[in-house]
Amino acid sequence: MRRLSNAYLSIAATAAVLALSGCGVAPAPIEKPPVAQAQGEIHGGQQPIAGATIQLYAVGTSGYGSAATPLFSPALITSASGSFTFPANYCPADPSALVYLVGSGGQPAGAGTGITNNNEALMVVLGPCNSLNASTHIRINELTTVAAAWALAPFMSGTTNAYLNIGSSSTNAKGLQLAFEAAAEVVNTSTGAVGGTTLPAGATLPTQEINTLADILGQCVNSAGGTSDATSCGMLFTLAKNTSNTVAPTDTITAAFNIAQNPARFVGSLFFLVPPVPVFEPVLSSAPNDWTVAIQYTGGGLNAPTAIAADQAGNIWVANSGGSSVSEFNNLGSTLLGATGTSTGGAPTGLAVDLNGNAWVTIGGGNSILEVHANGSADAPITGNGLNQPTALAIDGSGMLWVANGAGNSVSLFDNTGTAVSGSPFTGGGIASPKGIAINSNANANCSDCH
């Protein structure tokens, strides 16, 4: 979604040596003037943060929450106007590595002259390192921090300075890439304003909630800092502890990360931290049910959805009981199966996606299962093998289809072509009116709501 240019800016100082006739000594090398670099500024609210430390990080690749790699040596320090300019030759060995920028410490103008806030930390998601060039302008503020922390929370770790540990496993590099793209949908990384890349028709950003969260962080950022409950930061840190609610953060990025991971905790108390005159507006008029930041989508055939799944490309499949259809959206929310989706011929109850990117759907009223291909075409419904008001299905690592039968008190098994497997359906073991099914690490199926 961040369709930035793929030009990799690499600056090499080149010397041109002139051979002078009759002279045995070459003159000093003449260096080319430096090429312009990416630049930007860090703001607390609408005011600059001077003396902040700016560091660019490449995401970790050894697991979820693995250590990121700092790329600036030394780190940059912002000017009195909060501005900074990238150095030359900063990308890692893999120039396409995903990178993000962090600003910490410094003197926020909003805190008063000469006051240093050691608890301030703000960040912005940028994308592939080689997409940054001389035309890149970056604004770091509370809004970019909310977008980054909420999108990257599944890939972060740490009870303090969580921004040092952002990474994915080698098997889910795509997931981290999609998280970067999601963050760029929420804010414009150049202006630091809500609304990044163009959303598809029918998509709506929770602008008021994003502004509200930014204003909550801003109360700490634009202050003298501190960790006691009496300070602006102390109040935030007390409410935004880690998942076990035992360790308080000491920087605003980790506070945002903790809120994103625990969105239903202390919602009203956090809302109370919104200043009387918010910097980012409009804000929520009252506390929400939780602090989940979600982009809302409509269209594409969505109608009383009952099940959802994602394929390996990051596309989202939805079963619509109200429209007797299946919808598919790409990771940006654009529909891939038209305005109405693909008809299933009956109300779907469950859905799973196989390794080939095809969706398998249970049709309760039709006592059948149906395969919908990635191009939207659907095969003929499959019946028999004990299918009796199927409620859900799951696919194991071998591509076998396990189907829970709500009225049959059983589980039916099919191979990856939809052919019934001998010996199924399976009964007993407490299976009674199953409503869901999943595969465990031993490739065994486990039904849910069996009673």
N, C-alpha and C positions, 0 to 999 in steps of 0.2 A: 504494500500500500504506500510505502514510502518510496515512490518511484524516483529515487534520486539518481543522478548520473553515475556511471560506473568509471569515471575517469579517476585514476589513482595519481594523486599529486605527489610527485617525487622530485625533490630539488637536489641537484648535485652541483657543487661549486666547480666550475669549469675554467681552467686557466688557458689562455691563449698566449703562446710564447712566440715572439717575433724574432727572427734571425736577422741580425744587423750586419751588414757587410763591413768587414774590416774590424769587427769587435769580437773579442773572444768570450764575452760574458753576456748571457741573455738577461733582459730586463726582468723586473719582478712580475709575477703573474697578474693579469688583469681579471678580476672576478666579475661575473655577471651580476647585475642587481638582483636581490632576492625577489622571488615570486610571492605575490600576496597570499596570505593564509586565511583559513576560516577564522572568524572572530565573533565576538558577542559580548554579553554582559550578564551579571547576576544582580537580581533585584529582590529585595524583601518588600512585598506589596508592590508599590510603584516607585520605590526609592532604591538607589544603588547601595551595594555592600562593598565597601573599600577594604583592601587588605585580605580578601578571602583567598583561600587556597583552592586552586582549580586543578583537578586531575581527571584525565581521560582513562577509562578502563575498558579492556576487552573481556568479554564474558568468559567464565570458566567452562571447561569442557570435560571435567572428570567426574561430574555428577551434579545432582540438584543442589543448589546452594554452594557449589565449589568456589574456591578462591578466584577472584578476577585478577587480571594482570594490569598494573598501572603502566601507562605508556609515556607519560611526560617525565623527563628526568633532566633538570629538577621540575617540580610542580610549578605552575604559574601562580602569580599573585596579582590580584586585580588592582586597577588604578583607583583613584579617588572617585571616578565615575562608575566604578564597578565593572569596567571593561577588561577584556583580555584578547590576545591574539595567539593562535596556535603556533608552535614552533615548526620547523621543517622535519620531515622524515620521522613521523611518530607512529605509523601503522605497524602492527606486529608482522611476523613472518607470513602469516595468512592475511593478506590485506583485505579480504572480504569478511573478516571477523566482525561480529556485532559489537558496537561500542556505545558507551554512555558516559556522560559528563557529570561530575560532582563538584559542587562548591561548598566549602565548609569554613567555619570561623569567620573572622573579619569583623568589620565595624559597620553594622547596618545604620544607614542614615536615619531610619525611623526610630532608632533607640536613643538618639542624641549624639552630640559631637564627641568623638574620641572614645566611645563605649564599645568594648570588644565583647562579642557573644561567642563563646567557645562551644555552645550547644547548637548553633545554627548549622544545618546541613540541608542542601537542596540539590536536586538532580534533574536531568533531562535525558530521555532516550533519543539516540541519534540514528542508529542503523549500521550498515556495513561501513567499515572504516574508509574504504576506498571510494565511498560516495561523497565524502567531504572534500570541498575544494574552495577556491578563492571566493566563490559566490555564496558560500554557506554562512549564514548569520544565525546565531544561537542566542536565545533568551532563556535563562534559568530563573525560575521563580517557584512560588508555592503551587501554582496550577500545573506546571510541568512535573512537579514532584508528586502530586496526587496521581496524575496519569501514569507515571512511571511505577510508583509503589503499588498501585492497585493492579496494573497489568503484570508486573513482574513478581508479585508476592509468591506465587507457587514455585519460583526459581530462586528465592532469596533465603538466607539463613543468618542467624546470629542474634544475640540479645543486645548488642550494641554495635554501631557502625555496620549495620547489615548490608550497606552498599558495597562493602568489601567482598561479599560472598554472593555473587549472582552468576548462576551457571546452570547447565543442563547435562543430562546424561548423553552419551554418544548416540543413543537410540531415539532421542527426542529433540534433536537440534531444530527440527521443524516447529515443534511446539514453542520453543523460545523465540524463534523468528516471528511466529504469529503473535506472540505477546508483545514484541517490539512494534509490530504493525498496529496492534490494538491501541497501544499507548499513543501512537501518532495520529490515530483517529480522534482522540479526545482533545488534544491540544495542538496548536501550531507551534512547532519548535523554533520558528524564526521570530515570532511575535510574543510567544508566551501566553496567548489568548486561547480561550475555549474554542474548539472547532478546528481540527487539523485537516487531514485529507477529506475529500468530499465523501459524505455518506450516501449510500444508495437511497432511492425513493422509499419512503416508509420507515426510515430509521430516525430515531430521536435520541439525542444526548441528554443525560440528566444534568443539565447545565446548573440549575440551582443547587443541587447537591454537591457538585464539583466545586462551585464557588464557596459553598459553606465550609467544606473540608479545608480548602485553601485558606480561608479566613481563620479557621481554628489553628492551623499550623502557623499562620502569620503572627498570631499573638505571641508566640515564642520567638520566632525568627526576628521580629522587630522589637527586641528587648535586650536587656543586659544579660540574658541567659540565667542560668542557675538551675539547681535540681531540687531545692526545697519546695514544699507544697505552697509556700507563700508567693513564689514567683510565677510568672506566666508560663515558663517552661516547666516548672515543678508541678503545676496543676495538670498540664498536659501529660507529662511523663507518669504521674501517679495513675491516671486513668488509662493510659495506653501501654500497659505492661505486656509481657510476652504471653504466649498461648496458655501457659500454666498459671498466669497471673501472679508470678513470683518475682520477676526481674523487671525493674523500670528502665526504660531506655534513657540515654543521655544525649541523643541527637534527634533532630526532627524527622530525618528520613526513617530511622528505625521506629519512631513513634507512628509514622504513617503506615509502615509495613505491619506493625502490630495491630493497628485498627483494621487494616485490610484483611488480616488473617482472622480477626475476631470481631466481625462487623456488628454483632448484636450485643456487645458488651458496653455498658455505661453510655448508651446512646444519648439519653437525656442530659447527663452530666457533661458530655463532650459538646453537645449543642449549646450548653450554657456558656461555653468559652467564646462563642461568636461575639465580636465586639459590637457595641451599640451602633457604631458607624462602620459598616463593613467596607473593606477595600475592594473586594471582588463582589460585584452584584450582577443580577439579583440573587438573593439567598433564600433558603427555605424559610417559611413563616413559622414552622414548628418542627420539632424533632421528628425524624423519619422512623420507620419501624426498625431499620438497621442501616449500616453504612456501606451496603453493597453498591458498587458503582456498575450499572448495567446499561448497555445501549439497547433500547427497545426497537424491535422490528415488527413490521406488519407486511401484509401482501404475500405474494408467492404461493398463495393457496392455504395459508395458515387459517385453520378453523377448528377450534376446540382440540388443540394438540394433546396427545396422550403419551407420546414417547419421543425421545431424541437420542441421536448418536452422531459421532464424528468419524470420518474416514481418515486414512493416513495422510491425505493431502490437506487436511484441515477443513474440509467441507462439512457442513452440518445438515443432517437428514432429520426430518420431523414427520411423525405419523399424525394425521389429522382425522380424528373421529367424526368431527362435524362435517367435513367435506369429503369423507371417504377417499382420501388421497394421501400422497406422500409429497412433501416439499423438500427441496435441496437448495442450500445457500452456500456461497463461497465464504471465506473467512472475513470478507469485508461486508457480508450481509446481502450481497446481490443474488437474486434468485437465479438458479440454473435450470429450472424446469418450467419456466413460464409463469404466467399470472395465476394459474389454477393448480399447478403441480401435476403429478401423474395419478390418474384414477386407479384405485385399488379394488373397485367393484363391491366394496363393503367397508364398514367402519373398522379401521385398523386399531389394534389394541396394544401391540408391542412392535419393536423394531430393533434390528442389529445390523451392523455393516461388516461384510467379510473382507478378507485381505485383498481382494480384487476390486474393492470399492463399490460393490453392489449391495443394495439394501434388501434385507429379508424382513417381511412383515407378517404378523399374525392377524388373521381376519376372524374375529370371534364369532360373529353371526354366520359366517360362511363355513365354519369348521375347516379352515384352510390356512395355508401359508403361501406367500407370494414373493417372487424375486423381482426387484426393480433394478435395472441396470443403470450404470453411471450416466448413460445417455438419455435416461428417462423412459426407455422401453420396458415393458413388463411382460414376463412369461405367463403362461396359463397357471391358474391356481393349483396347488397341490393339496390333495385331500387324502383321507384314509390314514392308516397307521395309528389309529386311536385319537386323531385330532378331534377334540370335543370342546368347543368354546375356548380355544387357546387364548391365553392372556399375555404371554411374553415368550421371548426366545433369546438364547445366547449362543455364541459361536466360539468353539474352543480353538486352540492353536493349530489343529489339524483341519479346520474348516467344517467340523461336524456341527450340525444344528440341533440344539436341545430346546424342546418346546414344552412349556408348562400348560397343561390342560385344566382349566378352571372347573369344568363340569365333569371331566373324566377322572379326576383325582389321580392323574398320571403324568408322566413325562414321555414324550415321543422323541425319537432320535432319527435324524436323516443325515446322509453324507452331503458333501459340498455340491452335489448336483441335484439335491432334493429327493434322492432315492431313499426309501425307508430302510433302516438298518434292522436286520433280523434280531429278534429278541425283544424289541421294543413294541409297544410302549411299556414303561416301567411303572409299577405300582408298589404300594406298601411303604415301609420306612417312615410312616407318618405323613405321607403326601395326601393332603385333603384341601381341596379348593385353593390350589396354588395361584398366587397373583404375580409372582416374579421369579426369575431364575438367573443365576450367575455361575461363572466358572472360577474355581479356586486355583491355587498355584500348582496343584497336582492334576489339573485338567479334569477335575470332577465337578459335576453340576450340583448346585445347591438351590433348592426352591425356597421362596420366601412366603410368609403369611400362610404357612401350612398349619391348619388347625382343625 
